[in-house]
Amino acid sequence: TADTIAPNPFLLLVPGTSAGKIGIGRDAKEAYADLGKADAGDAAMQKSVAIWYKDHDPKSYATSIYTVRDTGENPAAIIQQIRVTSPAFKTTDGIGVSSTLEAIQKKYSITKLTDVTDGKVVLEMYDSLTGIAFETDSKGICRAVIIHRANEGLKTTSLPLR
């Protein structure tokens, strides 16, 4: 319709593909080039997590990437998952952080995974084989979106994304 606003490509969530300019299956060097030095992170056994906070404030919105490094001739750190907590990121149909579970279920076929605990908050995890997963709170409000490879399901990471 004429009232539809084209999504900002820097804030677009594309299931199985990308969150803004950060792409699944891409070299993490590209994310670092766009986002700069990470504010937090961890690494072990060819895997790493990097976290960027809005205005470098750990209490603010976060963008996280989970990478796996190939041990072969090309040891690039390849992005496997991207997690965002900012409500500015949306899919083309308007789904993102702050969406209700009901709205998510209208747009995606999702499966409930195990709950996760973030501090004192218990979050319910829902996954879609299209390559997008959602963390929701006890009220059914999305608190984070994770982009991952399509047709694989969300894999547990060996390092925390939060």
Stockholm file with secondary structure:
# STOCKHOLM 1.0

chainA/1-162         TADTIAPNPFLLLVPGTSAGKIGIGRDAKEAYADLGKADAGDAAMQKSVAIWYKDHDPKSYATSIYTVRDTGENPAAIIQQIRVTSPAFKTTDGIGVSSTLEAIQKKYSITKLTDVTDGKVVLEMYDSLTGIAFETDSKGICRAVIIHRANEGLKTTSLPLR
#=GR chainA/1-162 SS CTTCCCCCGGGBEETTTEETTEETTSBHHHHHHHHCSCSEEEEETTEEEEEEEGGGCTTSCEEEEEEEECCSSCCCEEEEEEEECCTTCBCTTSCBTTCBHHHHHHHCCCEECCCEEETTEEEEEEEETTTEEEEECTTSBEEEEEEECTTTCCCCCSSCCC
#=GC SS_cons         CTTCCCCCGGGBEETTTEETTEETTSBHHHHHHHHCSCSEEEEETTEEEEEEEGGGCTTSCEEEEEEEECCSSCCCEEEEEEEECCTTCBCTTSCBTTCBHHHHHHHCCCEECCCEEETTEEEEEEEETTTEEEEECTTSBEEEEEEECTTTCCCCCSSCCC
//
